[in-house]
Amino acid sequence: MTVLQACPLLPSLEENLRATYKIVDQPGDDVVAAITSSRYGVTNEQIDAMPSLRAIVHFGVGYETTDVAYARSRGIVVSNTPDVLTDCVADLAVGGMIDVLRGLTAADRFVRRGDWRRGQFPLATKVTGRRVGILGLGRIGRAIAHRLTAFDADLSYHSRHRVSDVPYRYADSPVALAAQAEVLVVATSGGPATAGLVSADVLTALGPAGYLVNVARGSVVDEPALVAAVTTGGIAGAALDVFADEPTVPEPLLGLDNVVLLPHIASATTETREAMGDLAFGNLRRFLTDGTLLTPVP
């Protein structure tokens, strides 16, 4: 069977693919399945060029780069790789929060520049006991909340729907969530439905003593509004693993010690990426065996 590999993938996954299927890098009439990543997806034009296509398999939890509704209208099923990256993304969210509040990487730069010889590093902000709002209480949001209970965080959340089996306070809008938080952690899904969800109004509600942590998608945050907020004191700082136009990072952020900048590495551990590769390959193999998927996009 012919499978389109739409983008570069994990080396071990590519090896499994080449050893098992006929892999091509261009759409064709005989392609029955496509495997891609969250960053690239499969375009509608590519879908139209593959009349035999019946499945799109994503390496990654995100799938907003593929028009799922259009794919389904063409009889194509879509999968992603949830769960296996939850722990590492949640770990990084907490790490980013600790970093930006305590100034860890800023302090590292302070030492490396030799500034310690000339004076003390400025006082930072305590992590334990902070009021933390989590925007998106799905798998990753829940895992973040679970970790933050060890820091005695006062937790609240906003999601599309109220979650019945958690003890955290529910806020009925992102603005309301930000208004009661000292740290706003963004863990919602990407795509058109959440584009700009963290707006200028949300950042204003978070306020000059508040911090933003984003491990979701750059599109979820109004990036110009964020740049304005951190450069003018509208918020106290930010830890960002994702950006609107990766790998481009807004120039005004590069020189700021109150902003932690990471190159989209939340799931980037050997263990997690191998598990993602195994699940993506498992989805492809299951579909080409019996027409079903292990983890179909809901």
Secondary structure as GFF3:
##gff-version 3
##sequence-region A 1 298
A	DSSP	beta_strand	2	5	.	.	.	ID=ss1
A	DSSP	alpha_helix	11	20	.	.	.	ID=ss2
A	DSSP	beta_strand	22	24	.	.	.	ID=ss3
A	DSSP	beta_strand	31	37	.	.	.	ID=ss4
A	DSSP	alpha_helix	44	48	.	.	.	ID=ss5
A	DSSP	beta_strand	55	59	.	.	.	ID=ss6
A	DSSP	alpha_helix	68	73	.	.	.	ID=ss7
A	DSSP	beta_strand	77	79	.	.	.	ID=ss8
A	DSSP	alpha_helix	86	102	.	.	.	ID=ss9
A	DSSP	alpha_helix	104	112	.	.	.	ID=ss10
A	DSSP	three_ten_helix	115	118	.	.	.	ID=ss11
A	DSSP	beta_strand	131	135	.	.	.	ID=ss12
A	DSSP	alpha_helix	139	149	.	.	.	ID=ss13
A	DSSP	beta_strand	154	158	.	.	.	ID=ss14
A	DSSP	beta_strand	169	170	.	.	.	ID=ss15
A	DSSP	alpha_helix	174	179	.	.	.	ID=ss16
A	DSSP	beta_strand	183	186	.	.	.	ID=ss17
A	DSSP	three_ten_helix	192	194	.	.	.	ID=ss18
A	DSSP	alpha_helix	200	206	.	.	.	ID=ss19
A	DSSP	beta_strand	211	214	.	.	.	ID=ss20
A	DSSP	three_ten_helix	218	220	.	.	.	ID=ss21
A	DSSP	alpha_helix	223	232	.	.	.	ID=ss22
A	DSSP	beta_strand	237	240	.	.	.	ID=ss23
A	DSSP	three_ten_helix	251	253	.	.	.	ID=ss24
A	DSSP	beta_strand	259	261	.	.	.	ID=ss25
A	DSSP	alpha_helix	270	290	.	.	.	ID=ss26
###
